[in-house]
Structure formats: structure tokens, C-alpha cells
Amino acid sequence: MSLYFKEDWKECQNILTGWWNHKVDGRWALGVRAPRNQPLPHEIPPPISNDFEERWLDYKTMNRQKEAWFASHCFLGCVYPEDTAYLGPGSLNAFLGCSIDFQQDTLWYHPVHSDPEKTANLAIDKNGFYWNWTMEALNYLKQRAAGKYVLAMPDLIEGMDILSELFGTQEFLMHLIDCPDAIHR
């Protein structure tokens, strides 16, 4: 099976599967991404908004921009084109209630908790805006990616980073000293 933006996708999958299974079969799991001399045919993307929040949340425009970028690059070896519903590093923060400060090239999550003792029942708000935005974006991207590139899982990040955003970094570090049992439960 090949993808429009990655003709040797099947070979790439086999090499990566071997790597995950601690086997080298043929060649190492290495790759290079490089500009193409001539881009592949693709749709001309709409312009990106100057409003940072609108830019981040307009997954259709951002996807079209990314597809144009895919068309202008070669993905060699075990490098492959992928897209996802991206709310920065740690979408889980938004699903757990953090508000987001959208910037041009990054975003910041604002803390929503101050007392670790009162967070025993953290839960994803499946009625929340960012959860629904992510589900809608993933459904759209699934259709766009079919046969062209890989649809990746959103960047959720892991435990300590999430807690750092939920409480604020300095406060979280103090909680690790002052009430470690509440953090490590």
C-alpha cells in the first residue's frame, strides 16, 4: 500500500514494526525529509488568519496548509507525513478544563486547580468545547488523510506535565514537596 505523499509507506511500516519489535530487517529505521524539486499536484490552501485563536482552531485551513507542505516535500526512509487535531503539547489539559492562550507559534494552558486534595475525580469533559473540536477535527482529517498520509493521535502528553499545567508549574512543584501523597495517589 502506498500513500499519495509517501509511496513506500508499506516498506516504512515494515521497518518501523521491526524497530518496535527490536529487529533490524534490511535497514535501520532512519529517514530524511527534504524539499521536492517540483511539488506534487495539490489544492491551493486558503490564507491563514492573523487572529491566533482562529488560526489554531481553523483545522480545515491548517490541514490544507499542511497538505500543501506535504506536496512540496519528499518523505524518505522512515519519515512519513502525518496530521492530527492539534491543540499544542498536552490536549488533555484542555479536556480537563484548562483555558488556552493561543499565540502565533505556541499556546499556553492556564491552571484551573489549586488544591490537589480536591482533584480526586478529574474527568474529561466530553461536552466541552475542546473535546468536541478535537472529535470534529479528527473526523474531518480522517476523510482528508485517507490514502494520502497518516492520521495521528492528538498530543495528549503524560501525567506530570498534565499536572504541572492543571496547577501551574511552581505550585505543582510545591505540591510535590508539601503534599506528595495527594499528587502520587
N, C-alpha and C positions, 0 to 999 in steps of 0.2 A: 504494500500500500504506500502510495506517495501522497504528499500534501502539495498544494499549489506552490506554497512558499518554501517547501522542503522536500525535494524529490526523493531523497534517500531516507525518508522517515522510517521505513521498516528496518533498515540496517541500523539506524541510530537507536531505535527501540531495542534491538537485539543486543547492541553493545552496552547500553545503559542497564538492561536487565542483567547482563553478565556482571557488570560492575557492582550492582546491588547484591548480587549473589557471590561476590568476591572471586570472580573469574574473569580472566582476560582471554577472549576468544577472537583472535585476529589482530585487534589493535586496542590501544588504550582508549578510555573514554575522554578524549580531548576534542576540542573543536575551535573553530575560528569564525567570527562574524566579520564580514568585510563589505564595503560598498560595491555594488554592481556597476559595470561599465554602462549598461543600459537597464533601466528599471523594467520589471515585468509589467504588463498591462494591468491597470487598476483604476478604480474610481478616483476622481479628484476630490479630496476631502474638503468639507466646509471649513471656513476660518475658525480659529479658537477664540473664545470670548476673552475680553480683557478683565472681566469680573472673575476673581479667583474661585469663589464658591461655585458659580455657574460653570466654569471651566472644569472643575473636578467632578461635578455631578452630571455633566452632559456626556454620558457614556457613549452615546451614538457618535458624536463628533470625535471624541477621543479615540474611539475604535477606528473610525475612518482614517484619522491621522496615523494611527499605528499601522493599519494595513498599507498605507502609502509608504511608510518607513520600511515595512517588511518587503515591499516590492522593490525598494532601492538597495536592498542588502542581500548578500549570499549567506546562507547558514550552512557551514561546512563541518563535517565530522559530527560531534555530538552536541552542537549548538542548534537550537531549534526555535522557531518563532512561537510566541505564546502571548495570550492576552487574558485578562481577568477583570472582574469588578473590583476596582482598586480604590480603597479609602485610606491609603497610606499604610505604613507598617503597624499593624495591630487593629484591623477592623473590629475585632472582638471588643475593643474599648467602646466603640460607638454602639455596638449591640447591647452593651451593659449599661449604657446611659450617659457616657461622656459626650459633651458637646465638642464640636470640631472648629478650630480656627484655620481656615483654608488660606494658604499662602501660594505664591507663584509656583515654587518647585517643591514644596513640602506642606505638611499640615501638622497641627499640634492638637492634642487632646487635652481637655480641661478636666481636672479632678472632680469627682462627684461624691466622694465619701471621705469622712474624717476619722471615723471610729471603726477599726477592724472588727470589734465585737458585734457590730450591727450589720455585718455583711455575710452572715452565715448562709443566707438564701439568695445569693446572686443568681440571676437568671437572665437569659436572653429575652429581650422584649420583641416577640415575633409580630407585634402590632406596631413596632417603632419604625420611624421613617427610614433609618439607615439599613435595617434588616430588609424592609420591603424594597428599597432602592437596590440592594445587592441581589435579591431574588429576581427582580425585574431585569436588571443589567445582565445577570448570568443567563437568563432565558434568551435575551436578545443576542448575546455573544455566542451562545451555543449554536444558534442558527447561522450567524455570520462565520463562525470558525469551521463549520462542517466542510471537510475536505480541503481546507486551506492552511490551517495552523492549529495549535494545541490550545484548548481552553483550560486554563489553570485554576486551581483553588485560590480563593482570596487569601491574602496575607493576614492570618489571624494573630500570629505571634504566640508566645508561650507565657506561662504563669507569672514569673517575677516581673517581666516587662509590663504585663497587663496590670498587675497590682500597683506597680510604680505609677502608671497613668491614672488609675482609679483614685489613688490617694494623693498624688503629687510625689515627685522623686524624693525630696528631702523628708517629707512626712513619712513616706514609706520606709526610708532608711531608719528613721527614729522608731517607727513601729517594730522593726526587726530587733531593735535593742530593748525597747520598753515593754513590748507585749509579743514576743516571738511565738508563743503558743497560739495566739489568735491568727497570726499570719500563716503558720505552718499546719493548721488543722486540716 
